[in-house]
């Protein structure tokens, strides 16, 4: 059972819960490398993990 932002109680059926409170996806200096970034994430081609810059691959 969880409480929503509107203070409603909601029950969600699940096998596992992984709370990530405080997780901050900050890219630091990588943000200024000229990579395509969307919602604090580097955009990659999921076939080969290449980015918009030739020769730069992203394996997180």
Steps between C-alpha positions, in 0.01 A plus 500: 500500500633845409391858548489713186590868468131579546500305828286220358582145602561259215574126503730361232557125457870425456760236574782745578549865587828680435479849651752742355449802721758768436615358166626789293588436134756781471739460207758750621753617238376239249199727448726744311655245257242561225313172546126488438339504844133443584366520858853483651582185298737460208313389188645182348427265212391186687639273227864590572484764780648766272427866566460790258880547507686248283717265706334587832313205652302506822481188717338581835 
